[in-house]
C-alpha cells in the first residue's frame, strides 16, 4: 500500500473511532436523561398519591361517576426499531464458531462455499494487489469488532477487493493469550462480503495478519 493511501485510511479509521465515541456518549446522555425523567415521574406519582389519600370517590347506584379509563399507549418508534434491527443484523457475534458452519483449514485460511480451493493460496501469493489495511493493535475487543465492521464496509464501498487485517500475535496480551487473533477470523466469516481469507506470508505480517478477499461492491467516489 502506498504511504499516501495508508495515511488516508488511518485518517478515515480515526474518524470512525471518533464517531463511535460520540455515539456512545450520546447514548449515555440519553440513558441518563431517561432515568432522570423516570425518577421525576415516580416522585410526582408518590406526591399525588399522598395528596389524594383522604379523598373518597363519588359513587352513584354503587358505581363510580367517572368510568375507569386506560392510559393512552405511547407511540411506537418504528423507525428507531428498524434502525436497531438493521444494526443487530450487521453486528458481529463473539459466540460464533466458524468450525460449526464453514470451511477453515489449519493455516487459518477460509473460503466461502462456491469459492475455488486455490483462492486462499492465490491470496498468499499476491494474485490480488492489497489495496487497504486496518491495524487492530491496542483496541479492546469491542472497539476492534466495530472498527473491523466499519473498515470492511468502507473498503467494499471503495471497490477494494484485497485488504489486510492486522490482529497481532497476542504477545502483549494479558497471559500472552491472543484474544483478537482468535476472534478476527470468526468476525470475518460472519460478513457476507468476505469471500475468502488466508494467513499472511511473513513479509505481510505472518501469523499476525490476514489477507482478505472481498466481493465486488458498488464503488463509491473516492
C-alpha positions as CSV (number, residue, x, y, z in Angstrom):
1,X,0.0,0.0,0.0
2,X,1.3,3.5,-0.9
3,X,2.1,5.7,2.1
4,X,-0.5,8.3,1.0
5,X,-3.2,5.7,0.7
6,X,-2.3,4.3,4.1
7,X,-2.4,7.7,5.7
8,X,-5.8,8.4,4.1
9,X,-7.2,5.1,5.6
10,X,-5.7,5.9,9.0
11,X,-7.5,9.3,9.0
12,X,-10.7,7.5,8.0
13,X,-10.2,5.0,10.8
14,X,-9.6,7.8,13.3
15,X,-12.8,9.5,12.1
16,X,-14.7,6.2,12.6
17,X,-13.3,5.8,16.1
18,X,-14.3,9.4,17.0
19,X,-17.8,8.9,15.6
20,X,-18.2,5.7,17.6
21,X,-17.1,7.5,20.7
22,X,-19.6,10.4,20.1
23,X,-22.4,7.9,19.5
24,X,-21.6,6.1,22.8
25,X,-21.5,9.5,24.6
26,X,-24.9,10.5,23.1
27,X,-26.4,7.1,24.1
28,X,-25.1,7.5,27.7
29,X,-26.6,11.1,27.9
30,X,-29.9,9.8,26.6
31,X,-29.9,7.0,29.1
32,X,-29.2,9.4,31.9
33,X,-32.0,11.7,30.8
34,X,-34.5,8.8,30.6
35,X,-33.5,7.7,34.2
36,X,-33.9,11.3,35.4
37,X,-37.4,11.5,33.8
38,X,-38.4,8.2,35.3
39,X,-37.3,9.3,38.8
40,X,-39.2,12.6,38.4
41,X,-42.3,10.8,37.2
42,X,-42.1,8.4,40.1
43,X,-41.7,11.2,42.6
44,X,-44.7,13.1,41.2
45,X,-46.8,10.0,41.3
46,X,-46.0,9.4,45.0
47,X,-46.8,13.1,45.8
48,X,-50.1,12.7,44.0
49,X,-51.0,9.6,46.0
50,X,-50.2,11.2,49.3
51,X,-52.3,14.3,48.3
52,X,-55.3,12.2,47.4
53,X,-55.0,9.7,50.3
54,X,-58.1,11.2,52.1
55,X,-60.3,11.6,49.0
56,X,-63.3,9.3,48.7
57,X,-64.5,8.8,45.1
58,X,-68.1,9.8,44.4
59,X,-70.5,6.9,43.6
60,X,-74.0,6.7,42.0
61,X,-76.0,3.5,42.4
62,X,-72.9,1.7,43.6
63,X,-70.8,2.7,40.6
64,X,-68.3,5.4,40.0
65,X,-69.5,8.6,38.2
66,X,-66.4,8.6,36.1
67,X,-65.6,5.4,34.3
68,X,-62.2,4.0,34.6
69,X,-60.1,4.7,31.5
70,X,-57.0,3.1,30.3
71,X,-53.8,5.1,29.7
72,X,-53.1,6.1,26.1
73,X,-50.3,4.0,24.8
74,X,-47.1,5.7,23.8
75,X,-46.4,5.9,20.1
76,X,-44.2,3.1,18.8
77,X,-40.9,4.4,17.5
78,X,-41.0,2.3,14.3
79,X,-38.0,4.0,12.6
80,X,-35.8,3.6,15.6
81,X,-36.8,-0.1,15.9
82,X,-36.0,-0.6,12.2
83,X,-32.6,1.1,12.7
84,X,-31.8,-1.1,15.7
85,X,-32.8,-4.2,13.9
86,X,-30.6,-3.3,11.0
87,X,-27.7,-2.7,13.4
88,X,-28.3,-6.1,15.0
89,X,-28.2,-7.7,11.6
90,X,-24.8,-6.0,10.9
91,X,-23.3,-6.8,14.2
92,X,-20.6,-9.3,14.8
93,X,-21.0,-12.0,17.4
94,X,-18.3,-13.3,19.7
95,X,-20.2,-16.5,20.2
96,X,-19.9,-17.5,16.5
97,X,-17.9,-20.8,16.0
98,X,-16.6,-20.9,12.4
99,X,-15.8,-24.6,12.8
100,X,-19.5,-25.5,13.0
101,X,-20.5,-23.9,9.7
102,X,-17.9,-23.2,7.1
103,X,-14.5,-24.4,5.9
104,X,-11.4,-23.3,7.8
105,X,-8.1,-25.0,7.5
106,X,-5.1,-25.3,9.8
107,X,-3.4,-22.2,8.3
108,X,-6.4,-20.0,9.2
109,X,-7.5,-20.0,5.5
110,X,-11.1,-19.7,4.7
111,X,-13.2,-19.8,1.5
112,X,-16.9,-19.5,1.3
113,X,-19.0,-22.2,-0.5
114,X,-18.6,-21.7,-4.2
115,X,-15.1,-20.2,-4.0
116,X,-12.4,-22.3,-5.5
117,X,-9.9,-24.1,-3.2
118,X,-7.0,-22.3,-4.8
119,X,-8.2,-18.9,-3.8
120,X,-6.6,-18.8,-0.3
121,X,-3.3,-19.8,-1.9
122,X,-3.6,-17.1,-4.5
123,X,-4.2,-14.6,-1.8
124,X,-0.9,-15.6,-0.1
125,X,0.9,-15.4,-3.4
126,X,-0.3,-11.9,-4.1
127,X,-2.5,-12.5,-7.0
128,X,-4.7,-9.7,-5.8
129,X,-3.0,-6.4,-5.0
130,X,-3.5,-5.3,-1.4
131,X,-5.5,-2.0,-1.5
132,X,-6.2,-1.2,2.1
133,X,-5.4,-2.4,5.6
134,X,-6.5,-2.0,9.2
135,X,-4.4,-2.4,12.3
136,X,-6.4,-3.5,15.3
137,X,-3.4,-3.3,17.7
138,X,-4.2,-1.6,21.0
139,X,-8.0,-1.8,20.6
140,X,-10.3,-3.6,23.0
141,X,-12.3,-6.5,21.7
142,X,-15.5,-4.3,21.5
143,X,-13.7,-1.5,19.6
144,X,-11.9,-3.9,17.3
145,X,-15.1,-5.6,16.4
146,X,-16.8,-2.2,15.5
147,X,-13.7,-0.9,13.7
148,X,-13.4,-4.0,11.6
149,X,-17.1,-3.9,10.5
150,X,-16.8,-0.3,9.5
151,X,-13.5,-0.9,7.7
152,X,-15.0,-3.8,5.6
153,X,-18.0,-1.7,4.6
154,X,-15.7,1.2,3.8
155,X,-13.4,-0.9,1.7
156,X,-16.1,-2.6,-0.3
157,X,-17.8,0.8,-0.9
158,X,-14.5,2.0,-2.4
159,X,-14.3,-1.1,-4.7
160,X,-11.4,-2.7,-2.9
161,X,-11.0,-6.5,-3.5
162,X,-8.0,-7.4,-1.3
163,X,-7.3,-5.9,2.1
164,X,-5.1,-6.8,5.1
165,X,-6.4,-7.1,8.7
166,X,-3.6,-6.9,11.3
167,X,-4.7,-8.5,14.5
168,X,-1.3,-9.2,16.1
169,X,0.1,-12.3,17.6
170,X,-1.2,-11.6,21.1
171,X,2.3,-11.5,22.7
172,X,1.4,-8.3,24.6
173,X,-2.0,-9.5,25.8
174,X,-2.5,-10.5,29.5
175,X,-1.3,-14.0,29.9
176,X,0.0,-13.8,26.3
177,X,-3.4,-15.1,25.2
178,X,-4.1,-13.9,21.6
179,X,-7.6,-12.6,22.0
180,X,-8.0,-10.7,18.7
181,X,-6.2,-13.4,16.7
182,X,-8.8,-16.0,17.8
183,X,-11.8,-13.6,17.2
184,X,-11.0,-11.9,14.0
185,X,-11.4,-15.0,11.7
186,X,-14.9,-15.6,13.3
187,X,-15.9,-12.0,12.7
188,X,-14.7,-12.1,9.1
189,X,-16.7,-15.2,8.3
190,X,-19.9,-13.5,9.5
191,X,-19.6,-10.8,6.9
192,X,-21.1,-11.8,3.6
193,X,-18.8,-9.5,1.6
194,X,-15.8,-11.7,2.8
195,X,-15.3,-14.4,0.1
196,X,-12.0,-15.8,1.5
197,X,-9.0,-15.0,3.6
198,X,-5.7,-16.5,4.4
199,X,-2.9,-16.0,6.9
200,X,-0.4,-13.6,5.5
201,X,3.1,-14.5,4.5
202,X,6.0,-13.4,6.7
203,X,6.6,-10.2,4.7
204,X,3.0,-9.2,5.1
205,X,2.7,-9.9,8.8
206,X,2.8,-13.7,9.1
207,X,0.7,-15.1,11.9
208,X,-0.3,-11.6,13.0
209,X,-2.3,-10.7,9.9
210,X,-4.9,-12.0,7.4
211,X,-5.3,-11.2,3.7
212,X,-8.9,-10.9,2.9
213,X,-10.7,-11.1,-0.5
214,X,-13.9,-9.1,-0.7
215,X,-16.9,-9.4,-3.1
216,X,-17.3,-6.8,-5.7
217,X,-19.4,-3.9,-4.5
218,X,-20.8,-0.8,-5.9
219,X,-17.9,1.6,-5.9
220,X,-18.4,4.9,-4.3
221,X,-16.5,8.1,-5.3
222,X,-13.2,8.5,-3.5
